[in-house]
Amino acid sequence: MDVIQAQRDHYQKIARDYDDRYNRQNSNHFYKIDQIADAVARNLKVSPGGFDVLELGGGTGIHAQRFLQRGLPGLRSFTLSDLSSEMLEQARKKLGEYPVNYLVSPAEFISTSEMFDAIYVSGAMHHFSDPRKSIESMRERLRPDGVVVICEPIVWNPVNFVKAAIDRLEWGQFRVTRNNIGKLLQETGFNVRESRVLHWRGPNRMANVLWPHERLETIELLNPLAVMFLLVARK
C-alpha cells in the first residue's frame, strides 16, 4: 500500500472524531488563520472579477471556517480539498452556510482542471507524502501572479518537538521546515515574498502582556520558540 493510500485510510477512520480529538477552536488557531488570510489579501493582485481560493489538506474545514468568516473582499469562490472524502463530509456539516466547492484529492496531484488565484496550506504539508510534488502541483493550478501561503509547525518549538518525536504522523515536521520549504518554492519557480514566524497568542490580554507575541516575532533569536512559520510566494 502506498503512502497516500495509507494516509487516506487513516483519516477516513478518524474523521468523525477528528474535531474532538484535535480541538482547534482557540485563540492561537484563529491567529494563524487570520495571518494566512491577511497574507493572501496583502499579496494578491485582485482582478475586477474577484479571486478564487483553494485550501489543500483542509480536513474537516476547521481552517476554512475561520478563513471564510473573514469575508475577504473580492473572494469569488472557495474550494476545500482533502484526500479523505469522509473528512470533507464532516466539513460540509460545518460549512453549510458558505458556498464551498469540495475536492477529494491528494495534495501531490491536485485532481482538477480549475485554476486558482491563491492556494494555502495550514498545518497540513508535514503530512504530505511529497512536499515538492505538492508545491509543483500548486504551481500548475495557479494563475499568473497567483499566491501560495504555507503555514507549518516549527519543529524546534519544545511542544512541537515532543509531538514530532513521539508521533509518527508528525515526523514530517523534521523535513517540512521554513528553510527547506523556502528552497523548494524557489527551486520550483516561485518568488518568495514573505518569510516569518508566528509566536503563540494567548487567549486574553493578560496572557499577551506576559507573552507579547507580535513583538517577539521581530526578535530573530527567538524564532526556534515560535509555534509556526509562514511563507508567502508568488508565481
Buried (B, 14 or more C-beta within 10 A) or exposed (E): EEEBEEBBEBBBEEBBEBBEEEEBEEBBBBBBBBBBBBBBBEBBEBEEEEBBBBBBBBBBBBBBBBBBEBEBEEBEBBBBBBBBEBBBBBBEEBBEEBEBEBBBBBBBBBEEEEEBBBBBBBBBBBBBBBBBBBBBBBBEBBBEEBBBBBBBBBBBBEEBBEBBEEEEEBBBBBEBBBEEBBEBBEEBEBEBBEBBBBBBBBEEEEBBEEEEBEEBBEEEEEBEBBBBBBBBBBB
